[in-house]
Amino acid sequence: MSQNHVSGMESSAISVLKRAVELDHSGRFQESLVCYQEGIQLLMDVLKASVKDDSKRGHYREKIKGYMDRAEQIKSHVNQLKEDGKYHEQIRISEDATGHSYESLFKPYMSSFLTEVWVEDPYIRHIHQLYNFLRFCEMLLKAPCKVKKVHLLTSQDEQADSGQQRGALSEIKESLNAQGVTLDLQYSSTIHDREIRFDNGWIIKIGRGLDYFKRPKGRFSIGYCDYDLRQCHETSVDIFHTKHTKTL
């Protein structure tokens, strides 16, 4: 393995572990745990490649042990909070912030055991909101879990273009079915709260629901395709964990 490649892995490890420490210090433990695990793996790859430098190997081993110890502490802490039903974490997304795609936001909570998802959002009506839901479903399909069923509870568009909502959701349902995923679609005229539940116990409540992205400046503007580069509206995200997943 070339020295440049090793240096690249080391830089990546430093970047990921720096982010892990930042998340750790801000109390975002589940996210920090994911970053610690990714960073530790990168450092272990660097260690394997540094076979001829004993001083570096000793340095990496010491760093890896320190990060592994902290990751285990966080894991035990999070597991205890989950066991006691006291887990609560809040993420604040500031006005015009970037880096908050669905993948970035939901990844820490999507374990391999995830098979069923409930989405409760009154505003899956207009074209951009329908695309948001589609992107969320695509994110589920790309994740390392095996989601088999998605439940959507939303409100029905009573305007003249209500056929657009029904047609789009019908198409999404057919497309998901072709991927082996069932979409259970229900409407409610009284729904107000926004909530996403995973059957592994995680509950994510976003103040603006899935519709927290700003309109791009143009069809060929940065952020039009990549939601990590799309600016956001200010909102808050509250994460809880329960042993019992509510069905809608």
Buried (B, 14 or more C-beta within 10 A) or exposed (E): EEEEEBEEBBEBBBEBBEBBBEBBEBEBBBBBBBBBBBBBEBBBBBBEBBEEEEEBBEEBEEBBEEBBEBBEEBBEEBEEBBEEEEBEBEBEBEEEBBEBBBBBBBBBBBEEEBEBBBBBBBBBBBEEBBBBBBBBBBBBBEBEBEBEBBBBBBBEBEEEEEEBBEEBBEEBBEBBEEEEBEBBBEBEEEBEEBBBBBBBBBBBBBBBBBBBBBEBEEEEEEBBEEBEBBBBBEBEBBBBBEEEBEEB
